[in-house]
């Protein structure tokens, strides 16, 4: 897909991978709706996108609320005339042993990491399917494949993202909607402050955003459905 003049929605766009991806798509010529809980982060990013000559639509939203998700998609269509790319990046990570893990933390993580992703995808699909080609990118994690002590809740939510994405890919491929799941290892963002990976070898958010852009640019006949990104020397 040629990204120039396409319309993208990026969730969790205020920081980290979401911010880097929104900016990378804009540099390729896309107009971007950027969504997160913090408007000040979005306004800063919108200025950066404007500086590269593209339009940004910041939307402050809680993705666990269906009405907020519908607003993101409707504002995108109203402002830009359609939707070509959805990047489901928003997510949280809460960690602890199962015996000590609170029900509140468990529920919150699944609300954001799975319910929010489902709501965004369902709201976007009718518009994505109007295009000859469109793309959904779901940001999961290597934690969705690798077990570790204290990660039961987070890993389960990311396994859920992987399962959801694989089913969605099979459901929508005939409609021209390609679905890609990205599984990064530890990335140098505010999110990875718990990581023990060395700072000089840890992945950068731009490594992930570059991968997303290059996958989108593949010809329509080719669909990369899953990519793992690991530090070379962890």
C-alpha positions as CSV (number, residue, x, y, z in Angstrom):
1,X,0.0,0.0,0.0
2,X,1.2,3.5,-0.8
3,X,0.8,5.5,2.4
4,X,0.8,8.9,0.8
5,X,-2.6,10.6,1.2
6,X,-4.0,7.7,3.3
7,X,-5.8,8.2,6.6
8,X,-4.6,6.5,9.7
9,X,-5.9,6.2,13.3
10,X,-3.2,5.5,16.0
11,X,-4.3,4.7,19.5
12,X,-1.9,5.2,22.5
13,X,-0.3,7.9,20.4
14,X,0.8,10.2,23.1
15,X,4.1,8.4,23.9
16,X,6.4,5.6,22.9
17,X,5.5,3.3,20.0
18,X,2.3,5.0,19.2
19,X,3.9,8.4,19.0
20,X,6.7,7.1,16.8
21,X,4.3,5.3,14.5
22,X,2.0,8.3,14.0
23,X,5.0,10.5,13.1
24,X,6.4,7.8,10.8
25,X,3.1,7.5,8.9
26,X,2.9,11.3,8.6
27,X,6.4,11.4,7.2
28,X,5.2,8.9,4.6
29,X,2.4,11.3,3.7
30,X,-0.6,10.1,5.8
31,X,-3.0,12.3,7.7
32,X,-3.4,10.8,11.2
33,X,-6.0,10.8,14.0
34,X,-4.0,10.5,17.2
35,X,-5.8,9.2,20.3
36,X,-4.8,8.8,23.9
37,X,-6.0,9.8,27.4
38,X,-3.7,12.9,27.6
39,X,-4.4,15.9,25.3
40,X,-1.2,17.7,26.1
41,X,0.8,14.8,24.7
42,X,-1.4,14.7,21.6
43,X,-1.1,18.5,21.0
44,X,2.7,18.3,21.1
45,X,2.6,15.4,18.6
46,X,0.1,17.2,16.3
47,X,2.5,20.1,16.1
48,X,5.3,17.7,15.0
49,X,3.0,16.2,12.4
50,X,2.1,19.6,11.1
51,X,5.8,20.4,10.8
52,X,6.2,17.6,8.2
53,X,3.3,18.9,6.2
54,X,0.5,16.6,7.2
55,X,-2.7,17.0,9.2
56,X,-3.2,15.5,12.7
57,X,-6.5,15.2,14.5
58,X,-6.0,14.8,18.3
59,X,-8.8,13.0,20.2
60,X,-8.6,12.6,23.9
61,X,-10.3,9.3,24.7
62,X,-10.7,6.3,27.0
63,X,-10.7,3.3,24.8
64,X,-12.6,1.1,27.3
65,X,-15.6,3.4,26.7
66,X,-17.5,2.4,23.5
67,X,-18.9,6.0,23.0
68,X,-15.3,7.3,23.0
69,X,-14.2,4.8,20.4
70,X,-17.1,5.6,18.2
71,X,-16.2,9.3,18.5
72,X,-12.6,8.6,17.4
73,X,-13.7,6.8,14.2
74,X,-16.5,9.2,13.4
75,X,-14.3,12.3,13.8
76,X,-11.7,10.7,11.5
77,X,-14.2,10.0,8.8
78,X,-15.8,13.4,9.1
79,X,-12.5,15.2,9.0
80,X,-10.6,13.2,6.5
81,X,-13.3,11.5,4.4
82,X,-12.5,7.8,5.3
83,X,-10.1,5.4,7.0
84,X,-7.3,3.3,5.5
85,X,-5.1,2.2,8.4
86,X,-5.8,1.4,12.1
87,X,-3.0,1.0,14.5
88,X,-4.2,-0.6,17.8
89,X,-1.3,0.4,20.0
90,X,-2.9,1.4,23.3
91,X,-2.0,-0.9,26.2
92,X,-1.0,-1.1,29.8
93,X,1.2,-3.5,31.7
94,X,0.6,-4.4,35.4
95,X,2.8,-7.1,37.0
96,X,2.8,-9.3,40.0
97,X,2.4,-12.9,41.1
98,X,-1.0,-14.4,40.7
99,X,-1.5,-15.0,44.4
100,X,-1.0,-11.3,45.0
101,X,-2.6,-9.8,41.9
102,X,-5.7,-7.7,42.5
103,X,-8.9,-8.3,40.6
104,X,-9.0,-4.6,39.8
105,X,-5.6,-4.6,38.1
106,X,-6.5,-7.8,36.2
107,X,-9.8,-6.3,35.0
108,X,-8.2,-3.0,34.0
109,X,-5.5,-4.6,32.0
110,X,-8.0,-6.7,30.0
111,X,-10.3,-3.8,29.5
112,X,-7.5,-1.7,27.9
113,X,-5.5,-4.4,26.2
114,X,-8.3,-6.5,24.8
115,X,-11.7,-4.8,25.1
116,X,-10.3,-1.5,23.8
117,X,-8.6,-3.2,20.8
118,X,-11.9,-5.1,20.0
119,X,-14.0,-1.9,20.2
120,X,-11.6,0.1,17.9
121,X,-11.4,-2.8,15.4
122,X,-15.2,-3.3,15.3
123,X,-15.9,0.4,14.9
124,X,-13.3,0.8,12.1
125,X,-14.0,-2.2,10.0
126,X,-17.0,-0.9,8.1
127,X,-14.9,2.0,6.8
128,X,-11.8,0.0,6.2
129,X,-13.8,-2.5,4.1
130,X,-15.0,0.3,1.8
131,X,-11.4,0.6,0.5
132,X,-9.8,-1.6,-2.1
133,X,-7.0,-2.2,0.4
134,X,-6.6,-1.3,4.1
135,X,-4.6,-2.3,7.1
136,X,-5.0,-3.1,10.8
137,X,-1.9,-3.3,12.9
138,X,-2.3,-4.8,16.4
139,X,0.7,-4.2,18.8
140,X,1.1,-7.2,21.0
141,X,4.3,-8.3,22.8
142,X,6.8,-11.1,23.0
143,X,5.2,-11.5,26.4
144,X,2.3,-13.1,24.5
145,X,4.6,-16.0,23.6
146,X,7.1,-16.1,26.5
147,X,6.4,-16.9,30.1
148,X,8.0,-15.1,33.0
149,X,7.4,-14.8,36.7
150,X,5.0,-12.0,37.6
151,X,3.7,-11.7,34.1
152,X,0.6,-14.0,34.1
153,X,-1.9,-11.2,33.7
154,X,0.0,-9.2,31.1
155,X,1.0,-12.3,29.1
156,X,-2.5,-13.6,29.1
157,X,-3.8,-10.3,27.7
158,X,-1.2,-10.3,25.0
159,X,-1.9,-13.9,24.1
160,X,-5.4,-12.7,23.7
161,X,-4.3,-10.1,21.3
162,X,-2.5,-12.7,19.2
163,X,-5.5,-15.0,19.1
164,X,-7.9,-12.2,18.3
165,X,-5.6,-11.0,15.5
166,X,-5.2,-14.4,13.9
167,X,-8.9,-14.9,13.7
168,X,-9.5,-11.4,12.4
169,X,-6.9,-11.9,9.7
170,X,-8.8,-15.0,8.4
171,X,-12.2,-13.2,8.7
172,X,-11.2,-10.1,6.7
173,X,-8.5,-11.1,4.2
174,X,-11.1,-11.7,1.5
175,X,-12.4,-8.1,2.0
176,X,-8.9,-6.6,1.3
177,X,-8.2,-5.9,5.0
178,X,-4.7,-7.1,5.9
179,X,-4.0,-7.7,9.6
180,X,-0.6,-7.6,11.1
181,X,0.4,-8.4,14.7
182,X,3.6,-6.8,16.0
183,X,5.3,-8.5,18.9
184,X,8.2,-6.3,20.2
185,X,10.6,-7.3,23.0
186,X,11.6,-4.6,25.5
187,X,11.4,-1.1,24.0
188,X,13.0,2.0,25.5
189,X,9.8,3.8,26.4
190,X,8.1,4.9,29.7
191,X,6.3,1.5,29.5
192,X,9.5,-0.5,29.9
193,X,10.8,1.0,33.1
194,X,10.4,-2.4,34.8
195,X,12.6,-4.1,32.2
196,X,16.0,-5.5,33.0
197,X,17.2,-5.2,29.4
198,X,20.4,-3.1,29.1
199,X,19.7,0.5,28.0
200,X,22.4,0.4,25.3
201,X,20.9,-2.7,23.6
202,X,17.1,-2.2,24.2
203,X,14.9,-1.6,21.2
204,X,13.8,1.9,20.3
205,X,10.2,2.9,19.5
206,X,11.4,3.9,16.0
207,X,12.5,0.3,15.4
208,X,8.9,-0.7,15.8
209,X,7.4,2.2,13.8
210,X,9.8,1.5,10.9
211,X,8.8,-2.1,10.8
212,X,5.1,-1.1,10.8
213,X,5.6,1.3,7.9
214,X,7.6,-1.2,5.8
215,X,4.9,-3.9,6.3
216,X,2.1,-1.5,5.2
217,X,4.1,-0.7,2.1
218,X,4.2,-4.3,0.9
219,X,2.1,-5.0,-2.2
220,X,-1.5,-6.0,-1.7
221,X,-0.8,-9.6,-2.8
222,X,1.5,-10.1,0.2
223,X,0.4,-10.1,3.8
224,X,2.8,-10.3,6.6
225,X,0.6,-11.5,9.5
226,X,3.0,-11.6,12.4
227,X,6.4,-10.1,13.2
228,X,8.6,-10.6,16.3
229,X,11.1,-7.8,17.0
230,X,13.9,-8.7,19.5
231,X,17.0,-6.9,20.7
232,X,20.1,-8.2,18.9
233,X,22.0,-8.5,22.2
234,X,19.6,-8.6,25.1
